[in-house]
Amino acid sequence: MVLKPEPRQLVVSISDMKYSVRPEEMIVTYSLGSCLGITAYDPGKRIGAMMHALLPNANASPEKAARTPYMFVTVGFRAMVARLENLGAVRRRLVIKAAGGSDMRGDNVFRTGERNTAALHQVLQEERLRLTAQEVGGTIPRTMFLHLDSGEVVIKTFGKRRNI
């Protein structure tokens, strides 16, 4: 029996994005609470990316968006798609998935998780792209994995894994 080697992990921090053109790699982000993890994957090229956005948009801080685009769902998502297209991804083939957007502190005032999710839906509509799957909301933290060999997105919560 031949064992498949563990994929090399690229870890996405808060307000960051990682991409890969190597099928033997996996991209992961940990502890998605109100933040939103977003993946985009081109199955034809087997390339993909993941971002970990903290806030919905950069309206109040355009200078911060210029320095740290992936802090924001709207600016970061557009930058991530542009990066993938520069690598040869085809926009119409992109499989887009999201996780996070939780209400971790009973946040009835700012509703950051809810606003992050709404911002993603808005930018997808503007960019004429479609969300293939999501696991958002609730009150639980999530870890998100993107397997570059298959495009499979796995969500882990409290030790349980499931594909979305």
N, C-alpha and C positions, 0 to 999 in steps of 0.2 A: 504494500500500500504506500503510495506516494502522498506525503503531506504537503499541502499548499502552504507556502511561507506566509507569515502574517504580513499584511500590507504596511508599508511605511506610512506613518501618520503625520499629516500637516495639521497643526493646531491653530485654530482661529481664535484670537483674543477679542475682547469687547472692542468695538469700533474698528474692526479689521476685516480683511478679506484675504483668502488664499485661493489659488487656482492651480490646476495641474493638467498636463497633457499625458501623464504617465498612468496607464491602467493599473500598475502595481501599487499605486498610492491610494490613500483614503484621507479625506478631509474631515475634521471633527471640531465641534465647538461644545464647550461644557456650560452647564448651569444657565440655560436660557430661562430667565424668569419673565419679567415684562419685556425684556429685549426680544428681538425677532431674528431668528436664524433663517436665512434664505439661500436655497441652492438653485443653480441653473446648470443643466447638463445637456450636451449635444450627443445623442446616442450614435449618430453617424460618424463623428470624429472621436468619440469616447474622451471628451474633455469636459471639465466642469469646474465650478467655483462655488464657494460658500462665503457668506458674509454674516457678521454678528452686529446688528444695528441696535443702538441704544435709544434713539429718539426718532420720531416720525419724520420731521423735516427740518430744514435749516433756515426757516423764515426769519427767526430771531438772531441768527448768527451765521451769515453767509461767509464771513472770513474764516470761521472755524470749519465750515464745510470745505473750503478750499484747501485747508491743511489736513483735515481728517474726514474725507467724504463718507467713509463707511460707518461713521457715527450715526448717520441719518439714513432712514429707509429709502427716501426718494432719491437723493443724490447718489448714495452708495449703490442702489440697485442699477441705476443708469450706468454708472462707472463700471460695475461688474459685467454687465451685458456688453458694453463697449470693449472691455478687455477680452472677453471670450470671442467676440467677433474679430478682433485683431489677431487672435490665435487661429482663426479659420472656422469658428463655430458659425452655424447658419441659424439666424434668429428664429425662423419659423419652426425649426426642429427643437428648440430649447424646451426642456422639461423643467418646470419651475415648481418648487415645493417650499413650504414654510413651516416653522415650528416656533413655539414660545408664545409671546403675547399674553402671558399669565397675569393675574391680579394677585401679586404675592403679598401685599400688605393691606388688603382691603382698601385699596386706593380709589375712593369714590370721587376725589377731587381732580387729580391729574389724569387718571385712567390711562396711564402710559401704554400698557399692553394693548388695550383696545384701540388706542390712537395709532400705535405702530401697525397693527393689522389693517386698519382702515387706510393708512397711507400706502401700504403695499397694494391693496386692491385698486386704489386710485392711480398709482403709477403704472400698474399693469394695464389698466384701461387706456391710459394716455399712450402707452407704448404699443398697444394692440397685441398684448401677450396674454397668455392664459395660465392661471394657477392650476397645476395638475392635482396637487394634494396639499393638505395642511393639517396640522394638529396644533391648534392655538386655543388660548383662553384657559379657563379653569384657574386653579390655584397651585399648580405643581411645577417644579423646575424640570427641565428636559435637557438631555444631551442629544446632539444630532450628528449623525455620521453620513457621509457621502462616499460610496464605493465607486471609484473611477472605472473599474473593470466592467461594471454592470449598470451604473447609474442608480443603483439601489440606495434609497435613503432610509436609514434606520433611526428610530427614536427610542431612547432609553430613559425610563423613569423608574426610580426605586428598584433597580436591578432587572426590570422586565424590558424586553426588546420587542419592537414591532416595526414592520415596514409600513411606510406611507407612500 
